[in-house]
Amino acid sequence: MTTDTTEKGLEALIVAQMTGRRHGLDDGGFAEDPEPYVGLHNWRLGNPADYDRAWTIDLPQFRAFIAATQPPLVEALDLDHDGPTRQKFLARLQGEIGKRGIVDVLRHGLKHQQHEITAFYGTPSPGNAKAAERFAANRFSVTRQLRYSATETANALDLALFVNGLPVSTFELKNSLTKQTVEDAIEQYRRDRDSREKLFEFGRCIAHFAVDDAEVRFCTHLKGKPSWFLPFNRGWNDGAGNPPNPGGLETDYLWKDILTPQGLTDILENYAQIVEKRDPKTGKVKREQVFPRYHQLGVVRALLADARQHGVGHRYLIEHSAGSGKSNSIAWLAHQLVGLRTEQAPVFESVIVVTDRRILDEQIRDTIRQFAQVGATVGHADHSGDLRRFIESGKKIVISTVQKFPFILDDIGTLHRDRRFAIVIDEAHSSQGGSTAAALNIALSAAGAAQEEETVEDKINRIMEARKLLPNASYFAFTATPKNKTLEIFGTAVPEAGAVKHRPFHSYTMKQAIQEGFILDVLKNYTPVDSYYRLIKTVEDDPEFDTKRAAKKLRRYVESHDHAIRLKAEIMVDHFHEQVLAAGKIGGQARAMVVTGGIERAIQYFHAIRDYLTERKSPHRAIVAFSGEHEYGGVKVTEASLNGFPSKDIPDRIEEDPYRFLVCADKFQTGYDQPLLHTMYVDKPLSSVKAVQTLSRLNRAHPQKYDTFVLDFQNDAESIRKAFEPYYRTTILSDETDPNKLHDLKSALDAAEVYGSAQVDQLVALYLDGADRDKLDPTLDARVAVYKEHLDEDGQVEFKGKAKAFVRTYGFLSTILPYTNAEWEKLSIFLSFLVPKLPAPKEEDLSKGILQAIDMDSYRVEKRAAEQIRLADQDAEIDRLSNILRSFNEMWGNITWEDSDRVRQLITKDIPDKVAADTAYQNAKKNSDKQNARIEHDKALSRVIINVMKDDTELFKQFSDNPAFRRWLADTVFGLTYGQ
C-alpha cells in the first residue's frame, strides 16, 4: 500500500482518526454503527448526500437525534415527509439560527407553535445519570466534501462538522507535501467561498478552520477578501507555530484534543458566543461572533482543572502579553469558576473580580448574559458593606475596584470565613487618573506609605504583603509584565538547581503575540537619539543635498548638549510631520506620544510644541496629561485648564482632529490601548518593567498600521534590550543600520537581472493606481519564472535573502532619514509583493504571508502618501550626485577606465544634458505618459552615445556590450532628466 501524501489523503486521515473508520467515503455506505462510540471515536461519518443546501441541515442526523430524545416530535413536525409541516418547522429553525446564532439555538433550543424543541443536551453534572444518558444521545458528525451551494453545485468544502445535524464548523485543508500551506486555505476561503452563501452567513458556524500539517487558523465570520483569520496554534519556542509532534501531525491536537465531542461541547457551552458592541459615538450596535484562541482556551481549562483538583487556598499567576485577549479570558474564567464543582459541592461560592476597566465589566456581563440573568448574578462593590449585601442576595460574581480591594479582603477574612472565594485580579491596567491612586494610597496607609509612581501591580502586591493568604480564597492574577515581587507572591514555586524560582502558571509571550500579529514590535524601529543623529550625519555633507531643518536642529542638540525643550520639541514636530504624517502612517491617522520626566517638563513641552505647531502653520494640536494641580509661571494650572476640555475627555479627544500629540507626565503610560498611536518621543529615563510598559503603548494593532517608531532622547538600546528580554523570550534590537547598505543591496539585486526598472515601474504604477491583485500577478509571476530559470540554488537563496533585507532595512530607514529616494521606495513596494512568491529551500521567511497580512487597499493609501514625498519630486534626480558616483564606483570601479574623471563627467553632466535637450524626448515628457517618455529617452540616449563614441570609445563599448551597464546608465540618466 502506497502512502497517500495528497490533500485528500490528509482529509481521509483526519476523518479516520475522528470516527475510527479507516476508509471514509470508500467504505461502501453510511449505515449506522451498532457499537457505541468511545474515546476519540465518537464522531459519526456524515453522508454528503444528506445535506439539505436550502435549509443548511443534515436532516437524517437531526431526525435521528429527535427520535432518540424527543420521539413525539418526529410525527408532530412531520420529519419523515417533505410536506408543509416540515417546511414550516425548518423555516422557523433556520430563521432562529439566522437571528440568534447557532450557539444560542443549541444552548436554549427553540419554540415552534405549541412545541418546545431541544437542539442539544449539554455536559451532565457529576452523578446525574439521566443527564449523562441525554448527552450521549447527541450526534456529532463529520462530513467530507460537503457541497454547500445551491447554485455553484460543484463547490465543496473539505470537511464540515455537525451537531445533531446542524453545521457548526467548516474546514479547508492543505498539505505542504503538495506545496500548499494554510495560507492557500485562507486564500481559498476569501476568494472562492462566497460569503453570501447561507452556510457562511454570520452566526451560522462558530468557526471556519484553515488547516495544514503545520498550522491552524480560524475565522468566525467570512466576509470575502476582508475575512480575518486568527492563529489557533499551540506556540513553539515561546513564539508562534506548533512544536514537533513525535506522535503524528503537528496540528492533530485540533481534532484529537480540542474538537472532541466533549471539547466542542465545552466551547459551545462556555466560550463561543455572539456579543454586541455599541459605538459610543454613533450609537450603532455591531455584532461579533467570538471563538477562543488556543492559549485562552488552554489557560482557562488549566486553571479550572487545577482548582477543581486542589480546592481553595492557592495562587495563580497568568503572564499573558498585550494582544492576548485577557479581558475575554478573565470573563470566561469568572463565569466558569462560579459553576466549578466537585462531586461533593461547589469549589467556590463567590467570585470577586478586581479591575478598573469598564470594558472588562461589560465583557463579563456579555459573557454571562447567555447563561443566566445578569442582574441576579453580577454586582458591583462600590461602597462599604456591598460585599455582604450581594452575598446575602445571591449574587455570584462581584466586580470591584483596586481601591476597594483591601476592604473586601478584610470582609472575606472576617465576616465571611465560612465561604469560599475566587479572587480574579486584572493587574494589566493602571488607572489613567490621579484621584484613584490617591484614594487607594489613603486606604492603604496602614499597609505602609505609598511609593511614588506606584502601579496597580505595586498596589496589589502591597495589599497582599500586608495581609496573610486567606485560607478560604484562591487568587488568579493576570498581568502582561510581572515584576519580581509579583512572581514571588502569585507565581508557582519551582525547584531549580538547588534554589526555588517562581514561574507563571501559564504564559503567552510578547514574542508569540508579535509573531501572530496581535501586537506590533515596538523595538523594530527603536532609535536612540545619538543613532538617529549618526544616520542623518552620514548624508549631512553631501554637496548636492539640502538637509532638512530637523537634521540641523538635531546636530545642534547632540553636539552642543543643549537640552532646551524648545529645540527638542522642534525635532519631534518636524519628524512627525515629515516622516509620519507625510508618509500616511495608519492611513494618515497616526498620533504621537511625548513621554516626559515630570509635570513641570510636560507643561514646558506642551507649550513648546503648541507654539511651534502654530509657527509651522500646522493644522494639528497637542494635549497635555498630568495629575492634579500644578503651579507654572506663577499660575495654578490643570490639564483641563490647559487643554480647554475636561480630563475625562482626553482619551476620546486624542482620536479626533486636530489633536495629534499627547504629552504625558506619568499618565497613559500603562494600560492605555490606543491603536492610532504610532510614534513615541521619550525624554525620560526608563528601565525594567516601566520601559516595557511605556514603549508598549504603541503596540496595539490597527488594520492600516504596519510599523511604529520610537525616538529616545535619554535611553540607550542596550538598556531597553535588557528591559524587554524577560518578556520577549527572543533576541531583540538589531545593530545600527548604515543607509549605504541599501545602495549595496540594490546594486546586488539589480545585477541578478531578475527584474528590470520597467517591471518595477509598471507594477508600482498599477498598484498605486488601484489595480486588483489579478493585474499584479502576471508581472510578478514572470519575474518568478526568471528567478527559477536563470539563478541556481545559491543564487536564489542570495537574491531572496537580500530582497528581504532590502525591504526590512528600507522600512526602518524610511521612518528616520530626512532625505528621500524614489527608486528605493518603488523597489521596496515591488519586492514586498515579489518576495512571498519566490520559492527557496526551507528557511525562516520573515516576509511569509505578506500578501495575506497586508490589506492591499490600506497599504496602498500609505504608499500613495509615500509616493507624494518620495516619488513626486524625485524622478528628476534618481539619486543625489554623491550616491550616483558611489554607485558607479562600486558597480563599475573594477573596469579599468583610461580617464575615470572624464567618464564620471560624461555620466553625470554631459550625457544627461544632451539627452534632456533631445526634442522628441522633450515632447514625450510634455504630451505623453512616463512609459512613452522612457521609450523616447532610451532612443535619445542611444543617439547621444553614438555621438560620444568618437570622444570615448570605452564608454561606448561598455554601453554596447554590457547589458547591466547599459541598464544602469539608462536608469540613471532617465532619473536625472525626466523631471526637468
GIVEN-V67434 format. One record per backbone hydrogen bond with DSSP energy under -0.5 kcal/mol. NH is the residue of the N-H (numbers start at 0). CO is the residue of the C=O. If there is no record, write none. Layout:
BEGIN
nh,co
NH,CO
NH,CO
END
This chain:
BEGIN
nh,co
4,2
9,5
10,6
11,7
12,8
13,9
14,10
15,11
16,12
17,13
18,14
19,15
21,19
25,22
26,23
37,40
40,37
41,39
42,17
43,139
45,43
45,141
47,45
49,46
50,47
51,56
52,50
55,51
56,51
57,164
58,49
58,56
61,57
62,58
63,59
64,60
65,61
66,62
67,63
68,64
69,65
72,69
73,70
74,70
75,71
76,72
77,74
78,73
80,77
82,80
86,82
87,83
88,84
89,85
90,86
91,87
92,88
93,89
94,90
95,91
96,92
97,93
98,94
99,95
100,95
100,96
101,202
104,100
105,101
106,102
107,103
108,104
109,116
111,114
114,111
116,109
116,114
117,115
118,116
121,119
127,124
128,126
131,127
132,128
133,129
134,130
135,131
136,132
136,133
137,134
139,137
140,138
140,161
141,43
142,159
143,45
144,157
145,156
146,144
147,145
147,154
148,154
152,150
154,151
156,145
157,170
158,170
159,142
160,168
161,140
162,165
163,138
163,161
165,162
166,55
166,164
167,160
168,160
169,206
170,158
171,208
173,210
177,174
178,175
179,174
183,180
184,180
185,181
186,182
187,183
188,184
189,185
190,186
191,187
192,187
192,188
193,191
196,193
199,196
200,197
203,200
205,167
206,167
207,218
208,169
209,216
210,171
210,208
211,214
216,209
217,229
218,207
225,222
226,223
228,226
229,217
229,227
231,215
234,240
235,238
238,235
245,243
247,244
249,212
251,248
253,250
255,251
256,252
257,252
258,253
263,259
264,260
265,261
266,262
267,263
268,264
269,265
270,266
271,266
272,289
274,272
274,287
276,285
278,276
278,283
279,277
282,278
285,276
285,283
287,274
289,272
289,287
296,292
297,293
298,294
299,295
300,296
301,297
302,298
303,299
304,300
305,301
306,302
307,303
308,304
309,305
310,306
315,474
317,315
317,476
318,316
318,505
319,317
319,478
320,318
320,507
323,320
328,324
329,325
330,326
331,327
332,328
333,329
334,330
335,331
336,332
337,333
338,334
339,335
339,336
341,344
346,339
347,339
348,419
349,419
350,395
351,421
352,350
352,397
353,351
353,423
354,352
354,399
357,355
360,356
361,357
362,358
363,359
364,360
365,361
366,362
367,363
368,364
369,365
369,366
370,367
371,367
373,371
375,372
376,372
376,373
377,373
378,396
380,378
380,398
381,379
385,382
388,384
389,385
390,386
391,387
392,388
393,390
394,389
395,376
396,376
397,350
398,378
398,396
399,352
400,380
403,400
404,400
404,401
405,401
407,403
408,404
409,405
410,406
411,407
412,408
413,409
414,410
415,410
416,413
418,415
420,471
421,349
422,473
423,351
423,421
424,422
424,475
425,353
425,423
426,424
426,477
436,432
437,433
438,434
439,435
440,436
441,437
442,438
443,439
444,441
446,443
447,444
453,450
458,454
459,455
460,456
461,457
462,458
463,459
464,460
465,461
466,462
466,463
472,469
473,420
474,313
475,422
476,315
476,474
477,424
477,475
478,317
486,482
487,483
488,484
489,485
490,485
490,486
491,502
492,490
493,500
495,498
498,495
500,493
500,498
502,491
502,500
504,316
505,316
507,318
509,726
510,726
510,727
511,237
512,508
513,509
514,510
515,511
516,513
517,512
518,512
519,698
521,519
523,520
525,522
526,709
528,711
531,527
532,528
533,529
534,530
535,531
536,532
537,533
538,535
539,536
540,536
541,538
544,541
545,543
546,544
550,547
551,547
552,548
553,549
554,550
555,551
556,552
557,553
558,554
559,555
560,556
561,555
561,556
562,560
567,563
568,564
569,565
570,566
571,567
572,568
573,569
574,570
575,571
576,572
577,573
578,574
579,574
579,575
580,575
581,576
583,580
584,579
585,703
586,583
587,584
588,584
588,585
589,584
590,675
591,659
592,678
593,661
594,592
594,680
595,593
595,663
596,682
601,597
602,598
603,599
604,600
605,601
606,602
607,603
608,604
609,605
610,606
611,607
612,608
613,609
614,610
615,611
616,613
617,612
620,657
622,660
624,662
629,636
631,629
631,634
634,631
636,629
641,637
642,638
643,639
644,639
648,645
649,646
652,648
653,649
654,651
655,652
658,655
659,620
660,620
661,591
662,622
662,660
663,593
663,661
664,624
672,670
673,671
676,673
677,590
677,675
678,590
679,708
680,592
681,679
681,710
682,594
682,680
689,686
690,686
690,687
691,687
692,688
693,689
694,690
695,691
696,693
697,694
698,695
700,517
704,701
705,703
708,677
709,524
710,679
711,526
711,709
712,681
712,710
719,715
720,716
721,717
722,718
723,719
724,720
725,721
726,723
727,723
728,724
738,736
740,737
741,738
742,738
743,739
744,740
745,741
746,742
747,743
748,744
749,745
750,746
751,747
751,748
752,749
753,748
759,755
760,756
761,757
762,758
763,759
764,760
765,761
766,762
767,763
768,764
769,766
770,765
774,771
775,771
775,772
776,772
777,773
779,775
780,776
781,777
782,778
783,779
784,780
785,781
786,782
787,783
788,784
789,785
790,786
795,791
796,792
797,793
798,794
799,795
800,796
801,797
802,798
803,799
804,800
805,801
806,802
807,803
808,804
809,805
810,806
811,807
812,808
813,809
814,811
815,812
816,812
822,877
824,820
825,821
826,822
827,823
828,824
829,825
830,826
831,827
832,828
832,829
833,829
834,830
836,833
837,833
837,834
838,836
844,842
845,843
847,844
849,846
851,848
852,848
853,849
855,853
858,854
859,855
860,856
861,857
862,858
863,859
864,860
865,861
866,862
867,863
868,864
869,865
870,866
871,866
873,870
874,870
876,873
882,879
883,879
884,880
885,881
886,882
887,883
888,884
889,885
890,886
891,887
892,888
894,891
896,894
899,896
902,898
903,899
904,900
905,901
906,902
907,903
908,904
909,904
910,905
911,905
912,908
913,909
914,910
915,911
916,912
917,914
921,917
922,918
923,919
924,920
925,921
926,922
927,923
932,928
933,929
934,930
935,931
936,932
937,933
938,934
939,935
940,936
941,937
942,938
943,939
944,940
945,941
946,942
947,943
948,944
949,946
950,947
951,947
955,951
956,952
957,953
958,954
959,955
960,956
961,957
962,960
965,961
966,962
967,963
968,964
969,965
970,966
971,967
972,968
973,969
974,970
975,971
976,972
977,973
979,976
END
